[in-house]
Amino acid sequence: MHSGLLSSSTTPFGAHAGMVLWALIVGLSFPAVGLLSEGLPPLLLTAIRFAIAALALGVLIRRAPDRWPSLPGLVLYAVMGLCLAVFFGAMFWAAHQVTALSMATLYVSVPLLAYALGRMFGVERPDLALLASLVLGAAGALALAFAGNSDEAAGMEFGFAEGVFFLGCGATSLYPVLSKWGLQRGWLSGNPALRTFWSLVAGGLLIGLLGLMFEPAGALAKMTSGDFLLVAYLGVFSSGVTFWLLQRATAVLTPGTVTAYTYLIPFVSLLVLFAAAPEKLGWQWLPGSAAVVLAIVFLLRRSAGGRLRSSD
């Protein structure tokens, strides 16, 4: 585990496999979040999660030779942390203003935004096959969102709150783009654990600052021992491991490909729903599920095809 975390090399197929695991961990985290006591401040909880994840990673990277970033790297980590703060801040604020369907609909833009931003930063090449896979995955994720929230469809609109959340989607799309861009310029460490650590530190500090500004810090006193154990689990796995998997994949895949795995998250949540309540299984879930799975299969086939061509 220690050597794997500190390894700076992975194959494209290994990166894809890691992102499938990423989607499973994130998708399974939503039921865990629902077990937390009501009334706890979400931004401050997120900052605590990031702090726990950074502490766990800090133990592993404390002896790494390049553990201290350069000045350009430090600035870039600060901007990456700002991306995380903007996303989580926008998400938690918008959650009280917009419907779940509106948020799910806007969130499917993340891989497409990552592809567009990647083209702007020069870390994505023109790739119609990838773009087609992203559009297919977006259509599938939208179909799943509408199937699960059909009663909210009539009330959908795009106002200021939706615009704020869309800004947050743009910010989280920029995170892997900046990681790839910094790697190409040698500003960021080739070690995914180090990149994860410093981006979590920067993001956690900024998110914690937002929490102190806009949330009642005294509400943390409501945390039970069970809440703390759950937050610790979410910190290590839903924050630490998932960010490490994302950083590991970013080194060998493009931002659009990496973020395409967000389309699997509602599919994983759907599997959890069916396991808990199989009577809710219906044909309306089939088109979206099929589109999402096909999009991921196409990405895996493209990776396998590229590996075969490179070996010829």
SULURCOR-V53232 format. One record per residue. N is the residue number from 0. RES is the residue in one letter. PHI is phi as a letter, one per 40 degrees, with the letter a starting at -180 (NA if undefined). PSI is psi in degrees with one decimal (999 if undefined). BURIAL is + if it has 24 or more other C-alpha atoms within 12 Angstrom, else -. Layout:
n/res/phi/psi/burial
N/RES/PHI/PSI/BURIAL
N/RES/PHI/PSI/BURIAL
This chain:
n/res/phi/psi/burial
0/M/NA/-44.5/-
1/H/c/-49.5/-
2/S/c/-33.3/-
3/G/c/-40.6/-
4/L/c/-34.0/+
5/L/c/-3.5/+
6/S/c/138.2/+
7/S/b/3.9/+
8/S/b/143.2/-
9/T/a/158.3/+
10/T/c/159.6/-
11/P/d/-42.1/+
12/F/c/-39.5/+
13/G/c/-36.3/+
14/A/c/-42.4/+
15/H/c/-44.8/+
16/A/c/-39.9/+
17/G/c/-36.6/+
18/M/c/-28.6/+
19/V/c/-44.0/+
20/L/c/-39.4/+
21/W/d/-48.0/+
22/A/c/-38.0/+
23/L/c/-45.7/+
24/I/c/-46.2/+
25/V/c/-44.9/+
26/G/c/-36.7/+
27/L/c/-11.6/+
28/S/c/-26.6/+
29/F/c/-44.3/-
30/P/c/-34.2/-
31/A/c/-40.4/+
32/V/c/-35.8/+
33/G/c/-14.2/-
34/L/c/-9.7/-
35/L/c/150.8/+
36/S/c/146.7/-
37/E/c/151.9/-
38/G/g/0.1/-
39/L/c/140.4/+
40/P/c/116.7/+
41/P/c/-37.7/+
42/L/c/-43.2/+
43/L/c/-35.5/+
44/L/c/-40.0/+
45/T/c/-41.3/+
46/A/c/-39.6/+
47/I/c/-42.0/+
48/R/d/-46.0/+
49/F/c/-39.0/+
50/A/c/-42.5/+
51/I/c/-43.7/+
52/A/c/-42.7/+
53/A/c/-39.1/+
54/L/c/-42.2/+
55/A/c/-42.5/+
56/L/c/-34.0/+
57/G/d/-35.1/+
58/V/c/-36.0/-
59/L/c/-29.2/+
60/I/b/6.2/+
61/R/c/-25.5/-
62/R/b/5.2/-
63/A/c/136.0/+
64/P/c/-31.0/-
65/D/b/36.2/-
66/R/c/-22.3/+
67/W/c/124.2/-
68/P/c/157.9/+
69/S/c/170.9/-
70/L/c/-47.0/-
71/P/c/-37.1/-
72/G/c/-41.4/+
73/L/c/-41.7/+
74/V/c/-42.2/-
75/L/c/-40.2/+
76/Y/c/-38.1/+
77/A/c/-41.8/+
78/V/c/-40.4/+
79/M/c/-39.6/+
80/G/c/-37.1/+
81/L/c/-38.2/+
82/C/d/-44.4/+
83/L/c/-41.9/+
84/A/c/-42.3/+
85/V/c/-43.4/+
86/F/c/-53.0/+
87/F/c/-37.8/+
88/G/c/-45.6/+
89/A/c/-39.6/+
90/M/c/-48.9/+
91/F/c/-34.1/+
92/W/c/-44.4/+
93/A/c/-25.1/+
94/A/d/-25.2/-
95/H/c/-2.1/-
96/Q/b/-26.4/-
97/V/b/165.2/+
98/T/c/159.9/+
99/A/c/-35.1/+
100/L/c/-42.3/+
101/S/c/-42.4/+
102/M/c/-43.1/+
103/A/c/-38.9/+
104/T/c/-44.8/+
105/L/c/-32.9/+
106/Y/c/-24.7/+
107/V/c/-9.9/+
108/S/c/-12.7/+
109/V/d/-51.5/+
110/P/c/-38.4/+
111/L/c/-39.5/+
112/L/c/-39.6/+
113/A/c/-39.8/+
114/Y/c/-46.0/+
115/A/c/-44.5/+
116/L/c/-35.8/+
117/G/c/-36.9/+
118/R/c/-40.3/+
119/M/c/-39.1/-
120/F/c/-1.7/-
121/G/g/19.6/-
122/V/b/2.5/+
123/E/b/139.9/+
124/R/c/157.4/-
125/P/d/123.8/-
126/D/a/94.5/-
127/L/c/-33.9/-
128/A/c/-43.2/-
129/L/c/-43.8/+
130/L/c/-40.4/+
131/A/c/-39.8/+
132/S/c/-39.7/+
133/L/c/-40.6/+
134/V/c/-41.4/+
135/L/c/-44.6/+
136/G/c/-39.0/+
137/A/c/-41.7/+
138/A/c/-41.2/+
139/G/c/-43.5/+
140/A/c/-38.4/+
141/L/c/-42.3/+
142/A/c/-40.2/+
143/L/c/-39.1/+
144/A/c/-43.9/+
145/F/c/-35.4/+
146/A/c/-34.5/+
147/G/c/-14.0/+
148/N/b/40.7/-
149/S/c/-27.8/-
150/D/c/-17.0/-
151/E/c/-9.8/-
152/A/d/-38.2/-
153/A/c/-23.8/-
154/G/c/10.8/-
155/M/c/139.0/-
156/E/a/168.1/-
157/F/b/106.5/-
158/G/b/-159.3/-
159/F/c/-43.5/-
160/A/c/-41.3/+
161/E/c/-37.4/+
162/G/c/-38.9/-
163/V/c/-43.2/+
164/F/c/-36.7/+
165/F/c/-36.4/+
166/L/c/-40.8/+
167/G/c/-37.8/+
168/C/c/-40.2/+
169/G/c/-38.3/+
170/A/c/-44.4/+
171/T/c/-26.3/+
172/S/c/-32.7/+
173/L/c/-23.7/+
174/Y/d/-55.0/+
175/P/c/-27.8/+
176/V/c/-46.1/+
177/L/c/-35.9/+
178/S/c/-48.4/+
179/K/c/-42.9/+
180/W/c/-44.1/+
181/G/c/-36.4/+
182/L/c/-43.5/+
183/Q/c/-28.6/-
184/R/c/-1.4/-
185/G/g/15.3/-
186/W/c/-26.2/+
187/L/b/151.4/+
188/S/c/147.1/+
189/G/c/-7.5/+
190/N/c/113.8/+
191/P/c/-29.6/+
192/A/c/-39.8/+
193/L/c/-42.2/+
194/R/c/-39.2/+
195/T/c/-45.9/+
196/F/d/-52.7/+
197/W/c/-34.2/+
198/S/c/-34.1/+
199/L/c/-39.8/+
200/V/c/-49.7/+
201/A/c/-45.7/+
202/G/c/-42.2/+
203/G/c/-40.6/+
204/L/c/-44.6/+
205/L/c/-40.5/+
206/I/c/-40.0/+
207/G/c/-39.0/+
208/L/c/-43.0/+
209/L/c/-42.0/+
210/G/c/-42.4/+
211/L/c/-30.0/-
212/M/c/-35.8/-
213/F/b/-3.8/-
214/E/b/152.3/-
215/P/c/106.4/-
216/A/c/-26.8/-
217/G/c/-19.1/-
218/A/c/-19.3/-
219/L/c/-19.8/+
220/A/c/-16.9/-
221/K/c/-8.7/-
222/M/c/132.2/-
223/T/c/172.3/-
224/S/c/-34.2/-
225/G/c/-39.7/-
226/D/c/-43.8/+
227/F/c/-41.6/+
228/L/c/-39.2/-
229/L/c/-41.9/+
230/V/c/-37.4/+
231/A/c/-42.8/+
232/Y/c/-46.6/+
233/L/c/-35.8/+
234/G/c/-47.8/+
235/V/c/-46.1/+
236/F/c/-54.4/+
237/S/c/-21.3/+
238/S/b/-59.1/+
239/G/c/-57.3/+
240/V/c/-41.5/+
241/T/c/-39.5/+
242/F/c/-35.2/+
243/W/c/-43.7/+
244/L/c/-40.4/+
245/L/c/-44.9/+
246/Q/c/-37.6/+
247/R/c/-43.1/+
248/A/c/-34.4/+
249/T/c/-28.3/+
250/A/c/-26.9/+
251/V/b/-14.6/+
252/L/b/166.1/+
253/T/c/158.8/+
254/P/d/-39.8/+
255/G/c/-41.4/+
256/T/c/-44.0/+
257/V/c/-49.5/+
258/T/c/-14.6/+
259/A/c/-24.5/+
260/Y/c/-9.0/+
261/T/c/-22.6/+
262/Y/c/-21.7/+
263/L/c/-19.6/+
264/I/d/-50.7/+
265/P/c/-27.9/+
266/F/c/-42.4/+
267/V/c/-43.7/+
268/S/c/-35.0/+
269/L/c/-42.2/+
270/L/c/-39.1/+
271/V/c/-42.3/-
272/L/c/-44.4/-
273/F/c/-33.4/-
274/A/c/-35.0/-
275/A/c/-34.0/-
276/A/a/74.9/-
277/P/c/-19.7/-
278/E/c/-15.5/-
279/K/c/-3.4/-
280/L/c/129.4/-
281/G/a/166.2/-
282/W/c/-24.1/-
283/Q/c/-18.4/-
284/W/c/-15.5/+
285/L/c/-49.7/-
286/P/d/-46.9/+
287/G/c/-42.5/+
288/S/c/-44.4/+
289/A/c/-41.2/+
290/A/c/-42.6/+
291/V/c/-47.2/+
292/V/c/-42.1/+
293/L/c/-41.7/+
294/A/c/-42.9/+
295/I/c/-39.1/+
296/V/c/-42.1/+
297/F/c/-41.4/+
298/L/c/-41.4/+
299/L/c/-40.0/+
300/R/c/-39.4/-
301/R/c/-39.6/+
302/S/c/-44.4/+
303/A/c/-40.5/-
304/G/c/-41.8/-
305/G/c/-37.4/-
306/R/c/-40.5/-
307/L/c/-40.5/-
308/R/c/-36.5/-
309/S/c/-20.9/-
310/S/c/-10.5/-
311/D/c/999/-
